Amino acid sequence: MSDMNAILAPGMLVSHPDHPAWGVGQVQSNIGGKITVNFQEEGKVVIDGARVTLLPVFDP
């Protein structure tokens, strides 16, 4: 898991760098490098933090 993913906590807003059409997502959980995010346009997705570095969104 990248250092950036390690700081992600429930409630934080993120975007997926490879799927911008998913919109902004809200982190639901971050356990053992598996990050569950509820995206506006895609719904709930479990992401492997070792493969993808999510981008924090500070101003949606």
Secondary structure as UniProt FT lines:
FT   HELIX           3..6
FT   TURN            10..11
FT   STRAND          13..15
FT   TURN            17..18
FT   HELIX           20..22
FT   STRAND          25..31
FT   TURN            32..33
FT   STRAND          34..39
FT   TURN            40..42
FT   STRAND          43..48
FT   TURN            49..51
FT   STRAND          55..56
//
